[in-house]
Amino acid sequence: MRQKISELDLQKQFHFLGEVNAMQLRTLYRSLDALVCSSISEGLPNNLLEASAMETPIIATRVGGVPELIHNGYNGLLCEAGDITSLADNVLKIINKPKLGHELSTHARKFVIKHYSVTAHATKMTQLYVDVLNQSVASLPNKSAMTTK
């Protein structure tokens, strides 16, 4: 990447940060015009969850679990993997329309808090345990049918 950036004389537009610790993440995400996740294969990337929580506009490819988190035009912008033109167009949308970026990132934060926060996970786990217990109780033999000796 460094070589290609140099060949294109884009050194002023790119800055390689190296290792970033957790304490620096908030500042980093908030300093970005947008986070671009141009993966061709992915699960559910943590960086999209983190960027959403920090209200950073997101542009990502429609791969793996990404569409579960990013809903195109609502809380981020999506394009097909390998579609460089669409990816570039989405970057330009965010750069040229700051209001759009703000709206997308505001929705992203609300979405990630509602569906992926610790509270949301605790609620889902609690409901899972309640459902399993209810199924277990429902499968117990009827007391009236049981005989005791």
PyRosetta script that sets phi, psi and omega in degrees:
from pyrosetta import init, pose_from_sequence

init()
pose = pose_from_sequence("MRQKISELDLQKQFHFLGEVNAMQLRTLYRSLDALVCSSISEGLPNNLLEASAMETPIIATRVGGVPELIHNGYNGLLCEAGDITSLADNVLKIINKPKLGHELSTHARKFVIKHYSVTAHATKMTQLYVDVLNQSVASLPNKSAMTTK")
pose.set_psi(1, -43.2)
pose.set_omega(1, 179.8)
pose.set_phi(2, -59.8)
pose.set_psi(2, -40.4)
pose.set_omega(2, -179.6)
pose.set_phi(3, -64.7)
pose.set_psi(3, -45.2)
pose.set_omega(3, -178.8)
pose.set_phi(4, -64.9)
pose.set_psi(4, -41.2)
pose.set_omega(4, 178.0)
pose.set_phi(5, -61.3)
pose.set_psi(5, -41.8)
pose.set_omega(5, 177.8)
pose.set_phi(6, -64.7)
pose.set_psi(6, -44.5)
pose.set_omega(6, 178.3)
pose.set_phi(7, -58.6)
pose.set_psi(7, -35.2)
pose.set_omega(7, -178.4)
pose.set_phi(8, -90.8)
pose.set_psi(8, 2.9)
pose.set_omega(8, -179.9)
pose.set_phi(9, 55.1)
pose.set_psi(9, 48.8)
pose.set_omega(9, -178.2)
pose.set_phi(10, -114.4)
pose.set_psi(10, 21.5)
pose.set_omega(10, -175.7)
pose.set_phi(11, -58.1)
pose.set_psi(11, -33.3)
pose.set_omega(11, -179.1)
pose.set_phi(12, -72.2)
pose.set_psi(12, -21.6)
pose.set_omega(12, -178.2)
pose.set_phi(13, -89.7)
pose.set_psi(13, -12.8)
pose.set_omega(13, -177.0)
pose.set_phi(14, -123.7)
pose.set_psi(14, 143.0)
pose.set_omega(14, 176.6)
pose.set_phi(15, -139.3)
pose.set_psi(15, 117.6)
pose.set_omega(15, 178.4)
pose.set_phi(16, -87.6)
pose.set_psi(16, 120.9)
pose.set_omega(16, -172.8)
pose.set_phi(17, -83.8)
pose.set_psi(17, -24.4)
pose.set_omega(17, -172.9)
pose.set_phi(18, 76.5)
pose.set_psi(18, -151.4)
pose.set_omega(18, -178.3)
pose.set_phi(19, -72.9)
pose.set_psi(19, 134.4)
pose.set_omega(19, 178.9)
pose.set_phi(20, -120.3)
pose.set_psi(20, 127.8)
pose.set_omega(20, 179.6)
pose.set_phi(21, -87.2)
pose.set_psi(21, 166.4)
pose.set_omega(21, -175.0)
pose.set_phi(22, -58.3)
pose.set_psi(22, -33.6)
pose.set_omega(22, -178.8)
pose.set_phi(23, -68.3)
pose.set_psi(23, -22.9)
pose.set_omega(23, -178.6)
pose.set_phi(24, -90.4)
pose.set_psi(24, -10.2)
pose.set_omega(24, -173.7)
pose.set_phi(25, -61.6)
pose.set_psi(25, -45.2)
pose.set_omega(25, -178.8)
pose.set_phi(26, -57.1)
pose.set_psi(26, -48.9)
pose.set_omega(26, 179.7)
pose.set_phi(27, -63.2)
pose.set_psi(27, -42.2)
pose.set_omega(27, -179.5)
pose.set_phi(28, -62.1)
pose.set_psi(28, -53.6)
pose.set_omega(28, -178.1)
pose.set_phi(29, -60.2)
pose.set_psi(29, -41.0)
pose.set_omega(29, -178.1)
pose.set_phi(30, -71.4)
pose.set_psi(30, -17.1)
pose.set_omega(30, 179.3)
pose.set_phi(31, -86.3)
pose.set_psi(31, -10.9)
pose.set_omega(31, -176.5)
pose.set_phi(32, -83.0)
pose.set_psi(32, 143.2)
pose.set_omega(32, 170.0)
pose.set_phi(33, -71.3)
pose.set_psi(33, -34.1)
pose.set_omega(33, 178.0)
pose.set_phi(34, -166.1)
pose.set_psi(34, 154.9)
pose.set_omega(34, 171.6)
pose.set_phi(35, -102.6)
pose.set_psi(35, 125.8)
pose.set_omega(35, 178.7)
pose.set_phi(36, -108.9)
pose.set_psi(36, 121.1)
pose.set_omega(36, 176.9)
pose.set_phi(37, -115.2)
pose.set_psi(37, 97.2)
pose.set_omega(37, -173.0)
pose.set_phi(38, -100.6)
pose.set_psi(38, 34.0)
pose.set_omega(38, -177.9)
pose.set_phi(39, -61.6)
pose.set_psi(39, 149.8)
pose.set_omega(39, 173.2)
pose.set_phi(40, -100.4)
pose.set_psi(40, -11.3)
pose.set_omega(40, 176.7)
pose.set_phi(41, -154.0)
pose.set_psi(41, 137.9)
pose.set_omega(41, -173.2)
pose.set_phi(42, -163.2)
pose.set_psi(42, 158.2)
pose.set_omega(42, 168.9)
pose.set_phi(43, -94.3)
pose.set_psi(43, -115.9)
pose.set_omega(43, 172.3)
pose.set_phi(44, -120.6)
pose.set_psi(44, 97.3)
pose.set_omega(44, -171.4)
pose.set_phi(45, -65.3)
pose.set_psi(45, 129.2)
pose.set_omega(45, 176.9)
pose.set_phi(46, -60.5)
pose.set_psi(46, -33.9)
pose.set_omega(46, -177.4)
pose.set_phi(47, -63.7)
pose.set_psi(47, -27.7)
pose.set_omega(47, 176.4)
pose.set_phi(48, -72.7)
pose.set_psi(48, -37.7)
pose.set_omega(48, 175.3)
pose.set_phi(49, -64.5)
pose.set_psi(49, -45.0)
pose.set_omega(49, 179.9)
pose.set_phi(50, -63.8)
pose.set_psi(50, -46.6)
pose.set_omega(50, -179.7)
pose.set_phi(51, -63.1)
pose.set_psi(51, -39.9)
pose.set_omega(51, 177.5)
pose.set_phi(52, -60.6)
pose.set_psi(52, -45.9)
pose.set_omega(52, -179.9)
pose.set_phi(53, -62.5)
pose.set_psi(53, -29.7)
pose.set_omega(53, -179.0)
pose.set_phi(54, -93.9)
pose.set_psi(54, 7.8)
pose.set_omega(54, 178.9)
pose.set_phi(55, 59.0)
pose.set_psi(55, 44.5)
pose.set_omega(55, 175.0)
pose.set_phi(56, -99.7)
pose.set_psi(56, 126.1)
pose.set_omega(56, 177.7)
pose.set_phi(57, -57.9)
pose.set_psi(57, 142.3)
pose.set_omega(57, -175.4)
pose.set_phi(58, -121.5)
pose.set_psi(58, 136.3)
pose.set_omega(58, 171.6)
pose.set_phi(59, -125.1)
pose.set_psi(59, 124.7)
pose.set_omega(59, -175.3)
pose.set_phi(60, -145.2)
pose.set_psi(60, 165.3)
pose.set_omega(60, 176.4)
pose.set_phi(61, -91.2)
pose.set_psi(61, 148.7)
pose.set_omega(61, -176.8)
pose.set_phi(62, -82.0)
pose.set_psi(62, 76.7)
pose.set_omega(62, -179.4)
pose.set_phi(63, -133.7)
pose.set_psi(63, 155.0)
pose.set_omega(63, 174.8)
pose.set_phi(64, 49.4)
pose.set_psi(64, -130.8)
pose.set_omega(64, -178.3)
pose.set_phi(65, -87.2)
pose.set_psi(65, 1.6)
pose.set_omega(65, -177.3)
pose.set_phi(66, -55.7)
pose.set_psi(66, -45.8)
pose.set_omega(66, -179.7)
pose.set_phi(67, -65.1)
pose.set_psi(67, -15.6)
pose.set_omega(67, 173.7)
pose.set_phi(68, -71.0)
pose.set_psi(68, -28.5)
pose.set_omega(68, -177.2)
pose.set_phi(69, -99.4)
pose.set_psi(69, -42.8)
pose.set_omega(69, -176.7)
pose.set_phi(70, -105.3)
pose.set_psi(70, 119.7)
pose.set_omega(70, 178.1)
pose.set_phi(71, -105.7)
pose.set_psi(71, 110.8)
pose.set_omega(71, -171.3)
pose.set_phi(72, -50.3)
pose.set_psi(72, 123.7)
pose.set_omega(72, 177.8)
pose.set_phi(73, 85.2)
pose.set_psi(73, -9.8)
pose.set_omega(73, 178.6)
pose.set_phi(74, -103.1)
pose.set_psi(74, -56.6)
pose.set_omega(74, -178.7)
pose.set_phi(75, -127.8)
pose.set_psi(75, 20.5)
pose.set_omega(75, 177.9)
pose.set_phi(76, 166.3)
pose.set_psi(76, 179.8)
pose.set_omega(76, 178.9)
pose.set_phi(77, -121.5)
pose.set_psi(77, 135.5)
pose.set_omega(77, -179.3)
pose.set_phi(78, -118.6)
pose.set_psi(78, 152.3)
pose.set_omega(78, 171.5)
pose.set_phi(79, -145.7)
pose.set_psi(79, 168.4)
pose.set_omega(79, 179.6)
pose.set_phi(80, -75.0)
pose.set_psi(80, 146.4)
pose.set_omega(80, 177.0)
pose.set_phi(81, -59.4)
pose.set_psi(81, 132.9)
pose.set_omega(81, 178.5)
pose.set_phi(82, 87.5)
pose.set_psi(82, -7.5)
pose.set_omega(82, 179.4)
pose.set_phi(83, -87.5)
pose.set_psi(83, 83.4)
pose.set_omega(83, -174.7)
pose.set_phi(84, -63.5)
pose.set_psi(84, -37.1)
pose.set_omega(84, -179.7)
pose.set_phi(85, -63.2)
pose.set_psi(85, -46.7)
pose.set_omega(85, 178.9)
pose.set_phi(86, -64.4)
pose.set_psi(86, -40.4)
pose.set_omega(86, 178.1)
pose.set_phi(87, -60.0)
pose.set_psi(87, -48.1)
pose.set_omega(87, 179.2)
pose.set_phi(88, -63.5)
pose.set_psi(88, -40.8)
pose.set_omega(88, 178.4)
pose.set_phi(89, -61.3)
pose.set_psi(89, -40.5)
pose.set_omega(89, 178.7)
pose.set_phi(90, -66.7)
pose.set_psi(90, -38.7)
pose.set_omega(90, 176.4)
pose.set_phi(91, -61.0)
pose.set_psi(91, -45.8)
pose.set_omega(91, 179.7)
pose.set_phi(92, -63.6)
pose.set_psi(92, -35.6)
pose.set_omega(92, 176.6)
pose.set_phi(93, -57.8)
pose.set_psi(93, -46.8)
pose.set_omega(93, -178.5)
pose.set_phi(94, -66.5)
pose.set_psi(94, -42.7)
pose.set_omega(94, -179.0)
pose.set_phi(95, -66.3)
pose.set_psi(95, -43.2)
pose.set_omega(95, -175.4)
pose.set_phi(96, -83.8)
pose.set_psi(96, -15.6)
pose.set_omega(96, -179.0)
pose.set_phi(97, -129.6)
pose.set_psi(97, 76.0)
pose.set_omega(97, -178.2)
pose.set_phi(98, -56.2)
pose.set_psi(98, -32.4)
pose.set_omega(98, 178.6)
pose.set_phi(99, -62.6)
pose.set_psi(99, -40.0)
pose.set_omega(99, 177.0)
pose.set_phi(100, -60.8)
pose.set_psi(100, -47.9)
pose.set_omega(100, 178.5)
pose.set_phi(101, -57.7)
pose.set_psi(101, -41.2)
pose.set_omega(101, 179.7)
pose.set_phi(102, -65.0)
pose.set_psi(102, -44.6)
pose.set_omega(102, 179.5)
pose.set_phi(103, -63.2)
pose.set_psi(103, -45.7)
pose.set_omega(103, 179.4)
pose.set_phi(104, -60.9)
pose.set_psi(104, -44.7)
pose.set_omega(104, -176.2)
pose.set_phi(105, -71.0)
pose.set_psi(105, -32.5)
pose.set_omega(105, 176.0)
pose.set_phi(106, -65.1)
pose.set_psi(106, -45.5)
pose.set_omega(106, 176.9)
pose.set_phi(107, -64.0)
pose.set_psi(107, -37.3)
pose.set_omega(107, -179.3)
pose.set_phi(108, -62.0)
pose.set_psi(108, -44.5)
pose.set_omega(108, 179.5)
pose.set_phi(109, -62.0)
pose.set_psi(109, -46.2)
pose.set_omega(109, 179.3)
pose.set_phi(110, -61.0)
pose.set_psi(110, -42.6)
pose.set_omega(110, -178.6)
pose.set_phi(111, -64.2)
pose.set_psi(111, -46.2)
pose.set_omega(111, -176.6)
pose.set_phi(112, -68.7)
pose.set_psi(112, -34.9)
pose.set_omega(112, 176.9)
pose.set_phi(113, -67.1)
pose.set_psi(113, -43.0)
pose.set_omega(113, -178.8)
pose.set_phi(114, -66.0)
pose.set_psi(114, -38.7)
pose.set_omega(114, -171.3)
pose.set_phi(115, -108.5)
pose.set_psi(115, -20.3)
pose.set_omega(115, -172.2)
pose.set_phi(116, -128.7)
pose.set_psi(116, 5.1)
pose.set_omega(116, -179.9)
pose.set_phi(117, -74.7)
pose.set_psi(117, 169.3)
pose.set_omega(117, 177.1)
pose.set_phi(118, -59.9)
pose.set_psi(118, -41.5)
pose.set_omega(118, 179.1)
pose.set_phi(119, -62.1)
pose.set_psi(119, -43.7)
pose.set_omega(119, 179.0)
pose.set_phi(120, -62.5)
pose.set_psi(120, -42.2)
pose.set_omega(120, 178.9)
pose.set_phi(121, -66.2)
pose.set_psi(121, -41.0)
pose.set_omega(121, 179.6)
pose.set_phi(122, -63.2)
pose.set_psi(122, -40.9)
pose.set_omega(122, 178.4)
pose.set_phi(123, -63.2)
pose.set_psi(123, -44.1)
pose.set_omega(123, 179.5)
pose.set_phi(124, -64.3)
pose.set_psi(124, -41.9)
pose.set_omega(124, -179.7)
pose.set_phi(125, -66.8)
pose.set_psi(125, -41.3)
pose.set_omega(125, 178.6)
pose.set_phi(126, -60.4)
pose.set_psi(126, -45.2)
pose.set_omega(126, 179.3)
pose.set_phi(127, -63.6)
pose.set_psi(127, -38.1)
pose.set_omega(127, 177.3)
pose.set_phi(128, -60.2)
pose.set_psi(128, -46.4)
pose.set_omega(128, 179.4)
pose.set_phi(129, -63.8)
pose.set_psi(129, -41.1)
pose.set_omega(129, 178.3)
pose.set_phi(130, -61.2)
pose.set_psi(130, -44.6)
pose.set_omega(130, 179.5)
pose.set_phi(131, -61.9)
pose.set_psi(131, -44.3)
pose.set_omega(131, 179.7)
pose.set_phi(132, -63.9)
pose.set_psi(132, -43.9)
pose.set_omega(132, 178.9)
pose.set_phi(133, -63.4)
pose.set_psi(133, -42.1)
pose.set_omega(133, 178.8)
pose.set_phi(134, -62.7)
pose.set_psi(134, -39.8)
pose.set_omega(134, 177.9)
pose.set_phi(135, -65.8)
pose.set_psi(135, -39.6)
pose.set_omega(135, 179.6)
pose.set_phi(136, -64.8)
pose.set_psi(136, -44.2)
pose.set_omega(136, -180.0)
pose.set_phi(137, -65.2)
pose.set_psi(137, -41.0)
pose.set_omega(137, -179.5)
pose.set_phi(138, -64.3)
pose.set_psi(138, -26.9)
pose.set_omega(138, -177.8)
pose.set_phi(139, -88.2)
pose.set_psi(139, -4.4)
pose.set_omega(139, 177.4)
pose.set_phi(140, -68.9)
pose.set_psi(140, 147.3)
pose.set_omega(140, 177.9)
pose.set_phi(141, -61.5)
pose.set_psi(141, 148.1)
pose.set_omega(141, 178.1)
pose.set_phi(142, -63.8)
pose.set_psi(142, 133.2)
pose.set_omega(142, -177.4)
pose.set_phi(143, -59.1)
pose.set_psi(143, -37.0)
pose.set_omega(143, -178.1)
pose.set_phi(144, -67.7)
pose.set_psi(144, -24.7)
pose.set_omega(144, 179.8)
pose.set_phi(145, -85.0)
pose.set_psi(145, -11.9)
pose.set_omega(145, -177.6)
pose.set_phi(146, -84.1)
pose.set_psi(146, 144.2)
pose.set_omega(146, 175.9)
pose.set_phi(147, -115.3)
pose.set_psi(147, 142.6)
pose.set_omega(147, 177.6)
pose.set_phi(148, -112.0)
pose.set_psi(148, 149.5)
pose.set_omega(148, 179.8)
pose.set_phi(149, -114.6)
pose.dump_pdb("model.pdb")
